[in-house]
Amino acid sequence: MITKEGLQQLLANTESFHVERTISKTDTDKFCQAICAFSNDLPNSRKNGYLILGAQDNGELSGMKVDDTLLIKMTNIRTDGNILPQPIMNVAKFSFDKGDALVVEVQPSDIPPVRYRGRVWVRVGPRKSFASPSEEKILTERRLSNIHTLDAMPCTKTTLEDLDIALIKKEYLPQAIDEDILREDTRPIEEQLASLGFYDLNYHCPTYGAIILFGKNPERYLPGAYVQYVRFQGLGRAGEILNEFKFAGCLCKMLVKMDNFIETAIAVKRPIPVSVLREETVSKYPYWATRELLMNAVMHRDYESNAPVQFYEYDDRIEILNAGNLYGKVAPDNFPNVSDYRNPFIADAMKVLGYVNRFSRGISRVQHELKENGNGEAAFDFSLITAFKVIEHISEKYFEAGFGSEEGETTPIGDATTPITTPKEKKTTPIDGDTAQRMGSTTQSTTQNKILEYIRNNPFITRVELAEALNITIDGVKYQLQNMRKDGLITHEGKSRGGKWIILKEVITS
């Protein structure tokens, strides 16, 4: 980081291609544009760039006071995901008699072009502006000479035909590149992809990152590029396999499927009454935390390994195992406060697609959400050398509310020595349209009577089907079913996603 004496020298000189001064404390766009331009280092000087807040154009200090809020604001620019790839920068405060100065020191990126909200900013002399196509090409070629990671390397056995170009144009480019620039971009698709790090112009082929993200058949070139889900009965892999699924294909499509699967099949929600007029919704596994852990496994895994990401569910926990342990600067003693990226272009793409919100903050939020939901903190295993493992335990609140028996468990989770029995899943018979229409026109007046009518016609009906037929939320259905079971109207045998409803007595209405 620059010294106080070095800063005084910069203030005494005129602005140049690697120095920008401002008296603003609030113009975040201006700050980000400058950081982006310094990262791109168009002249290839390999000199650090300096954004100096609190200094006028002539180098005089403005008398600004730098507080913790401004320091945190400027530091967060590095990880908020608006500048991609992430800039390498340091932030420091310097105090003088005439006021404070806040200095953002930015190192030139090894993998340009760097974009701020889809636009490439560069500096030519003391001014900054959008990069022209020729300037962007210079930056792209510079990145090709500096590539180090697998996702940036050319997949020499492939051609443009191995990519789903329609998917790229429809789903990715509009989110990755500013709308106005994309509209005016008349370059061939190869050059557009090269500017994003997904095509190698020297070898005339897509990169491994492009094949993983948009390839028609990624497993042909990377055999382990998929996620394997298995639901085991009991507490270990010796138990019977109750369900399994393979999430395969390009990440751009696969991430959507995994997201939906976690929300509908893993994060099972239950309304728990906490008072006469209030309920608390508790998930077996919280949706966002589980999603974040699985997305991290996909983002940080070693794609050179033939092993898939293992997403295994047991009666008391979920285990996620991916090839590749902690990478680069990250070590057990600084995890998760320090971040590094085995696959920086895949990480950037997942941010663009909305599957990563902010870098370096996900694990802290995961742990908070897990504790709030009653799961306890996730446990990370760094001892596997060539793999990384995280364990997420089931929510204690979920079982304390009495929902465990509905899943087939006979003992609350928490005692790992007590066996838990789970019956085999039974086939669910979907309700047909004619039956739904006939039951929808029933003259019975209460929701519970309608539920009983649906159960009478189809004892294997699911909560999702009941919610659709009754036109109410799934939580509303769960609440009604919970009350009906407490009142002795119905009972349930088997698993909640495959068991059978039994009517014990009818509802009496006036």
N, C-alpha and C positions, 0 to 999 in steps of 0.2 A: 504494500500500500504506500502511496505517496507520503512524504514527510511534510511537516509544516513549512520547512524551508523550500521544498520543491513546489508546494502550493503557492507560496509567495512569488516564486519565479514565474509560474504560469500566469498569475494575476498581473504581473508586470508586463508580460508580452501580449501581443494582439491575438485575437481568436484565430485558430487554424483548423486543419482537418481533424485534429484530435483533441480540440478543446472547445467547449461551449459553455457560456455563462448565462445565467438567468437570475432575475430577482423574484420570480414567481415561486409560490409554495403549493399551488393548487393545480397547475396545468399538467395533469398526468399524461395527457396525449403527447405533449411536447417532450416530456421527460422520456417516455417510451420510444418515441421516434429517434431521439438522440442516442439512446442506448442501443437500439437496433442498428443505427448507422455505424456507430463505433464497432459493434460486433462484426459487421460485414467488412470493415477495413478495406474499402475498394482500392486504395493505393498499394495495398499489401506491404505496409510499412512495418508490420509486426509490433507497432507501438501501441500502448494502452491509450484508450480515450478517456477524457475527463469531462464529466458534466458537473459544473460548479453552481450550486444554488446559493443565493445571497450575494452575488457579485454583479455589478453593472457592466455594460459593454466596454467601458474604459478600464476595467479591472478594479475599480473602487468598491469596497464593501458597502452594502445597502443598509447595514444595521439590523439585519434579520436575526431573530433568535430561533435556534433549532431545538425543538423539544422531542420527547420520546415518540410522540404521535407521528411526526414527520419522518423520523428515523425508521420507524416500523413501516410506514407507508412506502418509502423508497426501497427498503429491503424486500418487501413483499412483491415488488415488480418482477424480481427474478423468478418467482415460483407461481405467479398467478395464471400462467398458461397463455397469456396474450402475446408474448414474444417467444417464438419457436424457431429453431431449437433454443433451449434455455440459454440466456446470456451468462457469461462468467464475469461476475462483478463483485466489488466490495463497496461498502458504504461507510463513511467516517465523518465525524464532526470535528471542526477546528474552531477554536475560539480566539478572537483578536480583540483589541481595545475598541475597534470600531464596529464590532458585531461578529456573528458566527458565520461560518461557511460550511455547507454540507457538500461533500465530494463523493461522486459516484465514479469509481474507477472501473473501466470495462476492458476486458481482454479481447483481442480479435478471435473470432470463432474459427475452429478447425473444420467446421462442417457448414459453411455458408451455402446458399443465401439464407440469412436469418430474416424472418418476417414478423412484423407487428400487425396483428389483426389482418393477415393475408396480404399485406403490402411489404415490398422490399425497400427499405430506406438505406441510402448511402450518403456519404459526405464527399463533396468535391470542393476542396479548399475550405473556406469557413462556412459554406452553406450546406444544407441537407435537402434532399428531394427523393422522389421515387426513382428507383433504378430503371434505366432504359433496357430494352431487350438485350442489347450488346453487353451492357454492364452486368446484367443478371447472368449472361452466359459465362463471363469471366469468373464470376463467383462460383458458378456451378462446376466449372473445370477445376477451380482451385480445391473444391471439396473432393472431387474425384482423386486428386493427387494426395489427399490426406486421410482417406477412408481407413478405418481400423476395425469397425464392428461388422458382424455378419450381415445385418440387415441393410448395410450400405454397399456390400460387395456385389459384383455382377453375378447373376445366376446364368452362366455361360451356355447352358444347355437349353435355354428358353428363348422364345421370341415374343413379340407383341401379341401373337395369337394365343399365348398362354394366359393372358390377362382378360378379365371381364371389363372391357373398355366402356360398355354402356353403364355398368355399375359405377365406374370411376367418374364418368361425366355427370351422372344423375345424383349420386349420393355423396361423393367426396369433394370434387373440385369446387362446387358451390359453397361448401363450408370452409375449405382451406384457403381460397383465394377471394380477395375483395370482389364484390359483384361488378363494379365498373371496370376493373382491370380484366376480369375474366371475359367480359363482353367484348372488350377490344383486343383480346389476345388471339391473334391469327396464326400463331405458331403451330407446327405439327404436334400431335399428341405426345410424340417421343420427347420433344423439347419441353413441353409443359410438365411431363412427369419427371424429366431430368432436373428441372428447377426445384422440384419437391424432394429429390433424392430417391426416386423410384425407377430411374432408367439410367443406364450407363452408356453415354455417347461414344466412349472409346471402344467398347466391346459390342455395342449395338444390341443390347439385351436388357430386360428388366433386372432389377436388383432382387436379392432374396427378400427384402422387406416388401417389395411389390407383390411377389408371389405369395407371401404369407397373408398379406392384407387383401389382395384382389385377384389372386390366382384362381383359375378354373379347377385346378386339382393340385393343391399345395403338397399333399402327401406323396405325390409322384417324385418330388425333389427333396422333400423333408418328411421322412416317414413318421416322425413323432409329432407332427403339427396338428394335433387334435386334443380334445378333452374327453376323458373317460369318466362317466358317472356310474357308480354302483351303489345300490342300497342293500346293505348286509343286515340280516336278522341277528340280533344279539350285539355283543360288544367287540367282536373281532372278525377277521376275514375267514375264520373257520365256519361261520354261520351261513345259513342258506341265503342265496342271492334272491332278494325280493323284487328288484327292479334294476335295470341297467340301460344306459343310453350312451351313444357316441356322438359328441358334437364335433362335426367335421366340416371341411370346406374352408373358404377364405374367411379371415377374421371379420371382414366387413359384414358378412351375413351371419357368421357364427355367434358374434357378440350379441346380436338381437335375440337369437334363440336362447342363449344362456341367461340373458336378462329376464326374459319371459318365464323361463323355467324356474329360476330362483324365486320370482314373485308369486308364481301360482302353485309350485310344488314343494318348495323348501320353506319359505317364510309363511307358514300356516298361522293365521291370526285368530285370536280368540277374544271376545269381549268378556271382561271380568268385572262384575258389579263391585264397586267400592263404597257405594251408598245407595239409598233408595232412588236418587235422581241422577246418579253419575256412574259411568263405566270407564274402565281402562282397557285399552286394546293391547294385548301382549302377543308377540310372535314366538313361535317355537325357535326360530332363528331370525333375527332382524334382517329385513330385506337389504337395506343399504350396506350394512356391515359385511354381510355374506357376499354380496355382489362385489364390494371393493376388494375383499380378500381374493376372490376368484379372478377378478380382472388384473390384479397385481401379479398373480401367478402366470397369467397369459402374457402380460407385458414384459416381465423380467426373466422368463424362462430361457434356458439354453436351447435354441432351436436346432443346434447341431446334434443333439441327442435324439436317439430313436424312441425314447420313452415319452408317452403322452403326459399331459397334466392329469393327475389322479384326483378326482373329486369324489371322495368316499363318505357315505353317510352310514352311521351306526345308530343303535338305539339311544345312545347318550351323547353323541358328538358328531361333528363333521371334521374330516381330515382332508387338507389340500396339500398335495405334494407335487412339486415341479422340479425338473432337471435344472441344475445350476444353483450353487449356493450364493452367498453374498458376493457382490461384484464391485471391483474397483476400490474406491475409497471407503466403502461401507464395511464395517466390522461389527462383531457382536457387542463391543463396548460403546459404539456410537449409533447403533441402530435404534430407532428409526429417524434420529435427528439429522443424520447425514445421508444424502442421496447420490446415487450414481446410476448410470443406465447402460445395461448390456445391449439393449436394442433402442437407441435414441429415436430412430425414425418411426419405429412401431409405437413408441411412447407418445411421440408428437401426434401421430395419426389417431391414436385412441383419444387424445385430448380434443382434437378437431371433431371427432365423431361424437363426443359427449360422454365417453365412458370413463374418463378421468377428469375430475373437476379442477383440482389444484394439486400441484406436485408438492411432495414432502409433508403434507398435512393429513393424508388419508388414514394412516395407522393410528394417530392420536384420536381422530374422530371415530374410528372403528372401535377402539377400546372404550371410549365414552359411551357409545351407543350400546355395546354389548353389556356393560355394567348397568345401564339404565333399564335394559330389558330383562335383567336377571340372569344373563348367561355367564357372567364373570368375564375377566379379560381373556383374550385369545393367547394361546401359548405358542411361541415360536421356537423351533428346533433347529439350531445351527450346527449340530454335531454330525450331520450326514455327509459332509465334505463335498460330494458331487450333487447334492440335492438340497432343497429348502422345503421345510414342512411347517404348517400352521394348523393348530387344533382349535376348533370353536365348540364349546360345550353347549348343550341344550339349556334352555331357559328354566330356572327353578320356579319362577312365577307360573309358568305354563302348567307345571305339574301340581303346584300348590293349589291351583284353582280346580283341580279334579279332572283335567282333560286327559291325563295320561292313560286312564282306563279306556278312553274312547279310541286310542291308537292301538290298544291291545297289550300295553305294558301292564304288568301286575305289581310292579314295585316302583316307587318314585326314583327317578334318576339321582345319582349322587353317591350311592353305595356301589362302587365298581365291582365288589365281590358278590353282589346279589344278582343271580341270573334274571334276565328279563325275557319273557316269552311273548312272541308276537305271532299271531296266526297268519297263515298264508292269505294273500289277497284273493278275493273272489271277484269274478268278472262282473263289471257293472253293466246293467242293461240300460242304454240310453232311452230317454222318453221320446216317443214319436210325436209328430206334429198334430195328428188327429186327436190323440189323447190329451195333449196340452190344450188344444182349443176347447175340447169338451169340458175339461176341468176348469179352464179359465172362465167359463160361463156359469160356474156353479152358483147357486143362490145362497149358499152358506155365508154368513156375514163376517166371521172372524178369520184372521190370518191363520190361527192354529187349526181351525176346521179345514181350511184349504190345504194346509200342510198334511193333515191326516188323510185327506182325499188323494193327494199325490202319492203318499206312502202306500196307501191301500192299493193303488193301481201299479205301483212299482216300488217294492220294498228296498231295492238297491239304488234308488235315486240319490244323487249327490247334492251337496249344498249349492254348488254352482248351478245345477239344473233347477233347483228350487228357487234360487234367487232370480234366475231368468224368467221362470214361469210366473212368479209372484210379482215381478217387476220391483224388487227391493234389493238392497245391498246384501252382500254375503255376510257382513257383520250382523245385519238385521236378522238374517236367517239363523245364524249361529246363536244369537240371543234368544230367539223364539224356541229353538230346539233345546237350549240349555234349560229354559224355564219349564218346557214340557216334560223333560226328563226329571226335573226336580219334583214336579207335580205328579209324577207317576203315570203320565199319559203314554209315554213311549220309552223304549230302551233301544240300545244299539249293540249288535254283536259284530265282532271283527274289526278290521281297520277302518278308519274314517274315510279313506279313499278306496273303498271296495267292500265294506261290510254291509250288513242288512239291518234295516229298521223293523222293529216289532211294535205294533200297537197294543197297549195294555188296557186302555179304556178310552172312551170317547169324550169329547168336550161337550159340556151342556151349556147351551146358550139360551137366552131369553127370547 
